Amino acid sequence: QVQLVESGGGLVQAGGSLRLSCAASGIIFVFNAMGWYRQAPGKQRELVARISSGGTTNYADSVKGRFTISRDNSRNTVYLQMNSLKPEDTAVYYCNAATANAWGQGIQVTVSS
């Protein structure tokens, strides 16, 4: 059974930091590109950051220089370090395993001004 479980969300003031984690099970983690997406109220889900199986990363322009995606294949976990958070980063964040086409349940991140 494929499972992606996100953790680390919450409420933070603008300028603060959060680290999201996504623990995967039921997939061959090392073979999967992993991504973080987000969906704000009334908006479409968008890609935030992605890391390939080989460690290549790419980011949405809106988060470049502030967010860092990383992975620990020994723990089957992908992380999203979010610094200098802005109110417009408020959204539900979802973890995705590309090859397995699997999604986490989503976790709320709220940034207050």
C-alpha positions in Angstrom: 0.0 0.0 0.0 1.5 3.3 -1.1 1.5 6.0 1.6 3.0 9.5 1.6 2.7 11.2 5.0 3.4 14.9 5.3 4.3 16.6 8.6 5.8 19.9 9.8 3.1 22.4 8.7 1.5 25.0 10.9 1.1 28.7 11.5 4.1 31.0 11.3 4.7 34.7 11.1 5.9 36.3 7.9 9.7 36.0 7.7 9.7 32.8 9.7 10.7 29.3 8.7 9.1 25.8 8.5 10.4 22.5 7.4 8.0 20.0 5.8 8.7 16.3 5.7 7.1 13.6 3.6 7.7 10.0 4.6 7.0 7.4 1.9 6.2 3.8 2.1 5.0 1.2 -0.4 7.1 2.6 -3.2 10.7 2.2 -4.4 11.7 5.6 -3.2 15.0 5.9 -4.8 13.5 5.5 -8.3 11.0 8.3 -7.8 11.3 11.9 -8.5 9.7 13.7 -5.6 7.8 16.9 -5.6 6.1 19.4 -3.3 3.0 21.1 -4.7 0.7 23.6 -3.1 -2.9 24.8 -3.5 -4.2 28.0 -2.1 -8.0 28.7 -1.8 -9.5 29.4 -5.1 -6.3 28.6 -7.0 -5.0 25.6 -9.0 -2.5 23.3 -7.5 1.0 24.4 -8.5 4.5 22.8 -8.4 6.7 24.3 -5.7 9.8 22.2 -5.9 11.0 19.0 -7.4 14.0 16.7 -6.9 14.9 13.9 -9.3 16.1 10.5 -8.3 19.6 11.7 -9.0 19.2 14.8 -6.8 18.6 17.5 -9.5 16.3 20.2 -8.2 14.1 22.8 -9.7 11.8 25.4 -8.1 9.0 27.7 -8.9 10.2 31.2 -9.5 8.1 32.4 -6.6 10.2 30.3 -4.1 13.7 30.4 -5.6 16.2 31.4 -3.0 13.8 30.9 -0.1 12.9 27.2 -0.3 15.1 24.1 -0.5 14.0 20.6 -1.4 16.2 17.6 -0.3 15.8 13.9 0.0 17.2 11.2 2.3 16.9 7.9 0.5 17.9 6.0 3.6 14.8 7.3 5.3 12.5 7.3 2.3 11.8 11.0 3.1 11.8 14.2 1.2 12.0 17.6 2.9 11.1 21.2 2.0 12.9 23.8 4.0 10.9 27.1 3.7 12.6 30.3 4.8 11.6 33.9 4.6 7.9 32.9 4.4 5.4 35.3 3.0 1.6 35.4 3.5 1.3 34.4 -0.2 2.9 31.1 0.7 -0.2 30.2 2.6 -1.6 27.0 1.1 -2.1 23.3 1.6 1.1 21.6 0.6 1.1 18.2 -1.0 3.9 15.7 -1.4 4.1 13.8 -4.7 6.0 10.7 -5.9 6.1 11.0 -9.6 6.8 7.5 -10.9 4.3 6.0 -8.4 1.8 8.8 -9.2 1.1 9.0 -5.5 0.0 12.0 -3.4 0.0 12.7 0.3 -3.1 13.9 2.1 -1.8 17.5 2.3 -0.7 19.7 5.1 -1.7 23.3 5.9 0.9 26.1 6.0 -0.4 29.4 7.1 1.8 32.6 7.1 0.4 35.5 9.0 1.4 39.1 8.1 
